[in-house]
Amino acid sequence: MPEQSNDYRVVVFGAGGVGKSSLVLRFVKGTFRDTYIPTIEDTYRQVISCDKSVCTLQITDTTGSHQFPAMQRLSISKGHAFILVFSVTSKQSLEELRPIYQQIVQIKGSVESIPIMLVGNKCDETQREVESREGEAVAKEWKCVLWDGGTAALHACPSQSAALNALQPLVC
């Protein structure tokens, strides 16, 4: 659990190019960056209203590469909630989340009380490789929340408000 009851560390994982940074920037700043700039690690703070009190989310946007395993382990050990992002245009990106999920389980032990959200991004693209039912099956297997269908960082389409609505039950 968090050191303070109203401060939560949310860690965002996913393969390179799935739109992790775009989703985080859309949520935190309401902006969209249309150029791809690989991330090593960025941290953002977002204050949200949480059950008649204020919660601070410290959101860690992680690298999409596997070059920094020590940073990945540290992010998992310090994280209170996890967002696992894949692109619906890439089945490979969904498969790349499996070892990350397994590492969360290995480091955290039981994940029954740890909020985990599986996010299918790039729903505005026409070449979909991952159908909603496939995401649903993985979410059921991992016992986590699935947020798919309408997630596109490019459009505010309900990205910002949906992210807030989806995160609140996880951390509040």
ZAFI-708083 format. One record per residue (C-alpha): x, y, z; residue number from 1; residue in one letter. Coordinates in pm, 1 decimal, decimal comma, always signed. Layout:
N
X | Y | Z | NUM | A .
...
//
This chain:
172
+0,0 | +0,0 | +0,0 | 1 | M .
+108,2 | +360,5 | -46,2 | 2 | P .
+321,9 | +536,9 | +215,4 | 3 | E .
+46,2 | +799,5 | +242,5 | 4 | Q .
-313,6 | +701,1 | +196,2 | 5 | S .
-361,8 | +957,8 | -81,7 | 6 | N .
-40,6 | +917,3 | -283,5 | 7 | D .
-24,4 | +639,0 | -543,9 | 8 | Y .
+245,9 | +527,6 | -782,9 | 9 | R .
+98,1 | +414,2 | -1113,8 | 10 | V .
+342,4 | +246,8 | -1354,4 | 11 | V .
+271,5 | +228,0 | -1728,4 | 12 | V .
+429,2 | -62,3 | -1920,2 | 13 | F .
+411,7 | -174,8 | -2281,8 | 14 | G .
+614,4 | -235,2 | -2595,9 | 15 | A .
+779,4 | +50,5 | -2781,9 | 16 | G .
+541,5 | +250,0 | -3000,5 | 17 | G .
+211,7 | +136,0 | -2845,7 | 18 | V .
+129,2 | +486,5 | -2727,3 | 19 | G .
+213,5 | +477,6 | -2356,1 | 20 | K .
+353,6 | +830,6 | -2353,5 | 21 | S .
+69,2 | +959,9 | -2568,4 | 22 | S .
-190,2 | +818,4 | -2329,0 | 23 | L .
-9,1 | +958,8 | -2026,0 | 24 | V .
+32,5 | +1302,7 | -2186,0 | 25 | L .
-332,6 | +1304,2 | -2293,6 | 26 | R .
-436,6 | +1221,2 | -1936,8 | 27 | F .
-197,7 | +1456,7 | -1754,6 | 28 | V .
-172,3 | +1753,0 | -1992,4 | 29 | K .
-459,3 | +1705,4 | -2236,5 | 30 | G .
-212,9 | +1712,9 | -2528,2 | 31 | T .
-105,5 | +1472,5 | -2801,3 | 32 | F .
+246,9 | +1440,8 | -2939,3 | 33 | R .
+224,8 | +1313,7 | -3297,0 | 34 | D .
+594,7 | +1229,2 | -3328,9 | 35 | T .
+740,4 | +915,1 | -3176,4 | 36 | Y .
+1016,4 | +984,8 | -2926,6 | 37 | I .
+1137,7 | +673,2 | -2742,6 | 38 | P .
+1108,1 | +705,3 | -2365,0 | 39 | T .
+1363,0 | +584,7 | -2111,5 | 40 | I .
+1150,6 | +687,4 | -1814,3 | 41 | E .
+937,3 | +991,4 | -1737,5 | 42 | D .
+735,7 | +1065,7 | -1427,2 | 43 | T .
+427,9 | +1287,3 | -1406,4 | 44 | Y .
+210,2 | +1394,3 | -1115,9 | 45 | R .
-164,4 | +1427,7 | -1147,4 | 46 | Q .
-402,7 | +1529,0 | -871,4 | 47 | V .
-746,6 | +1372,3 | -891,9 | 48 | I .
-1058,0 | +1388,8 | -679,3 | 49 | S .
-1095,8 | +1064,9 | -492,1 | 50 | C .
-1395,7 | +983,4 | -270,5 | 51 | D .
-1434,6 | +1334,8 | -124,8 | 52 | K .
-1057,4 | +1369,3 | -84,9 | 53 | S .
-765,4 | +1447,6 | -312,3 | 54 | V .
-530,2 | +1179,6 | -443,3 | 55 | C .
-197,0 | +1237,1 | -611,0 | 56 | T .
-101,2 | +994,6 | -884,5 | 57 | L .
+267,6 | +967,2 | -956,9 | 58 | Q .
+258,6 | +817,8 | -1306,2 | 59 | I .
+576,5 | +652,0 | -1432,9 | 60 | T .
+593,0 | +619,1 | -1810,1 | 61 | D .
+847,7 | +343,0 | -1872,7 | 62 | T .
+1065,4 | +246,5 | -2167,3 | 63 | T .
+922,8 | +15,8 | -2430,2 | 64 | G .
+1255,8 | -160,2 | -2475,1 | 65 | S .
+1404,1 | -433,8 | -2263,0 | 66 | H .
+1736,6 | -251,9 | -2220,8 | 67 | Q .
+1679,5 | -149,7 | -1859,2 | 68 | F .
+1565,1 | -454,3 | -1658,1 | 69 | P .
+1684,1 | -307,6 | -1326,6 | 70 | A .
+1466,2 | +2,1 | -1381,3 | 71 | M .
+1172,6 | -223,0 | -1466,2 | 72 | Q .
+1214,3 | -425,1 | -1146,2 | 73 | R .
+1245,8 | -105,9 | -939,2 | 74 | L .
+931,7 | +41,2 | -1096,6 | 75 | S .
+740,3 | -277,2 | -1016,4 | 76 | I .
+864,6 | -293,9 | -658,2 | 77 | S .
+764,6 | +69,7 | -592,5 | 78 | K .
+439,5 | +65,1 | -792,9 | 79 | G .
+95,6 | +57,2 | -633,0 | 80 | H .
-100,1 | +15,2 | -958,2 | 81 | A .
-4,3 | -91,2 | -1310,9 | 82 | F .
-130,7 | -2,1 | -1656,1 | 83 | I .
-27,8 | -252,2 | -1924,2 | 84 | L .
-68,2 | -95,8 | -2269,1 | 85 | V .
-81,6 | -276,6 | -2602,1 | 86 | F .
-172,1 | -158,8 | -2950,6 | 87 | S .
-479,8 | -319,1 | -3101,4 | 88 | V .
-287,0 | -304,5 | -3430,6 | 89 | T .
-17,7 | -542,1 | -3298,6 | 90 | S .
-77,8 | -884,9 | -3149,4 | 91 | K .
+296,1 | -891,3 | -3068,6 | 92 | Q .
+252,0 | -591,5 | -2835,7 | 93 | S .
-6,6 | -784,3 | -2633,0 | 94 | L .
+223,9 | -1087,7 | -2610,8 | 95 | E .
+512,0 | -867,5 | -2494,0 | 96 | E .
+307,3 | -778,1 | -2185,9 | 97 | L .
+299,1 | -1139,2 | -2063,4 | 98 | R .
+655,5 | -1142,6 | -1919,4 | 99 | P .
+595,3 | -799,3 | -1764,2 | 100 | I .
+278,6 | -926,7 | -1596,5 | 101 | Y .
+467,0 | -1237,5 | -1478,9 | 102 | Q .
+740,8 | -1017,6 | -1333,7 | 103 | Q .
+479,2 | -811,1 | -1146,8 | 104 | I .
+344,1 | -1135,2 | -998,2 | 105 | V .
+696,0 | -1254,8 | -912,8 | 106 | Q .
+795,8 | -929,7 | -740,1 | 107 | I .
+463,4 | -843,8 | -575,0 | 108 | K .
+354,6 | -1197,1 | -489,7 | 109 | G .
-21,7 | -1218,0 | -500,4 | 110 | S .
-172,2 | -955,1 | -728,4 | 111 | V .
-524,4 | -1000,5 | -591,9 | 112 | E .
-512,1 | -663,5 | -413,8 | 113 | S .
-295,5 | -482,3 | -671,3 | 114 | I .
-482,5 | -273,8 | -928,3 | 115 | P .
-382,8 | -373,5 | -1282,2 | 116 | I .
-542,3 | -234,3 | -1597,0 | 117 | M .
-491,1 | -379,1 | -1945,7 | 118 | L .
-530,7 | -103,9 | -2206,6 | 119 | V .
-587,4 | -158,1 | -2579,1 | 120 | G .
-467,1 | +160,4 | -2750,3 | 121 | N .
-486,4 | +289,1 | -3108,3 | 122 | K .
-850,9 | +195,3 | -3154,3 | 123 | C .
-873,9 | +470,5 | -3415,6 | 124 | D .
-650,0 | +267,7 | -3650,6 | 125 | E .
-815,5 | +55,9 | -3919,5 | 126 | T .
-579,1 | -245,1 | -3919,2 | 127 | Q .
-682,2 | -415,8 | -3597,1 | 128 | R .
-491,3 | -736,7 | -3507,9 | 129 | E .
-624,3 | -779,6 | -3154,0 | 130 | V .
-999,7 | -817,9 | -3123,3 | 131 | E .
-1176,3 | -711,0 | -2805,2 | 132 | S .
-1249,5 | -1073,2 | -2711,3 | 133 | R .
-873,5 | -1150,6 | -2715,0 | 134 | E .
-806,8 | -862,0 | -2476,2 | 135 | G .
-1098,0 | -976,2 | -2261,9 | 136 | E .
-952,3 | -1328,5 | -2242,3 | 137 | A .
-612,4 | -1198,9 | -2128,2 | 138 | V .
-774,0 | -963,3 | -1875,8 | 139 | A .
-978,3 | -1252,1 | -1736,4 | 140 | K .
-668,5 | -1473,8 | -1714,2 | 141 | E .
-474,4 | -1198,6 | -1534,4 | 142 | W .
-776,7 | -1094,8 | -1323,9 | 143 | K .
-741,1 | -732,6 | -1425,6 | 144 | C .
-956,1 | -455,3 | -1570,9 | 145 | V .
-966,3 | -423,9 | -1951,4 | 146 | L .
-997,9 | -81,2 | -2107,7 | 147 | W .
-1046,3 | -132,9 | -2480,0 | 148 | D .
-1264,4 | +22,1 | -2742,8 | 149 | G .
-1238,4 | +394,4 | -2782,1 | 150 | G .
-885,5 | +434,8 | -2655,7 | 151 | T .
-694,1 | +653,1 | -2893,1 | 152 | A .
-449,3 | +905,3 | -2752,0 | 153 | A .
-477,7 | +1112,6 | -3070,4 | 154 | L .
-835,4 | +1210,3 | -2996,9 | 155 | H .
-965,4 | +1325,9 | -2666,3 | 156 | A .
-1235,3 | +1070,3 | -2756,6 | 157 | C .
-1308,5 | +979,5 | -2426,9 | 158 | P .
-940,1 | +919,8 | -2351,8 | 159 | S .
-886,2 | +1173,3 | -2074,9 | 160 | Q .
-1217,9 | +1131,4 | -1897,7 | 161 | S .
-1220,5 | +754,5 | -1951,5 | 162 | A .
-868,7 | +726,6 | -1809,8 | 163 | A .
-973,5 | +921,2 | -1503,4 | 164 | L .
-1289,5 | +716,5 | -1461,2 | 165 | N .
-1098,3 | +391,7 | -1505,8 | 166 | A .
-817,2 | +486,6 | -1267,6 | 167 | L .
-1036,3 | +610,5 | -983,4 | 168 | Q .
-1176,4 | +272,1 | -877,4 | 169 | P .
-827,6 | +125,4 | -895,7 | 170 | L .
-669,1 | +367,3 | -652,5 | 171 | V .
-953,5 | +525,2 | -457,3 | 172 | C .
//
